[in-house]
Amino acid sequence: MLQNKLIEGEELAIAVAKHAFENKAKKIEVLNLKGISTIADYFVICNVASIPQLKALRRDVDKDIKSIYSVSPRAIEGSPESLWLIIDYVDVIFHIFHDDLRTTYSLEDLWSDASKLELAFLDAE
C-alpha cells in the first residue's frame, strides 16, 4: 500500500470511489464538474442499503483516505438517520445515499452536463 502519497482532483475522486467499492457501495459514479461548478471539481456518488452501512462506509472511506493519502475532509455533513452523508474533500465531494433517497435528489440529473469518469475497477466485477 502507498503511504502518504500526495493526491488531489481526479486521482482523489477515483481513490474515494474505489474505497467505496471495496466497502460494498453500489451504483458508484464520479461526475467531472470542472468548469461547470464552483462547489467542487468532482462528485463521487454511491448508494448503500442500510443505516449501519452508511455509518460504516463514512468511517471506513474517511479512515482509508486519511491513512493512505494523508487527506482529511474539510467537513462531514449529515447523519445516518438523514439517509444522506457528505464527505467534503474540497475539490472532491463524496455523497453517500441510502437506496431509498438517491433517486429523490438525482444528482446525476441535476448535473447532467457533467461528464462521468470511467472506473476500471467496476468493469472487473
Helices and strands as residue ranges (DSSP letters): H 9-22, E 26-32, E 42-48, H 51-69, E 75-77, G 80-82, E 84-88, E 92-98, H 99-105, H 107-110, E 115-116, H 120-123
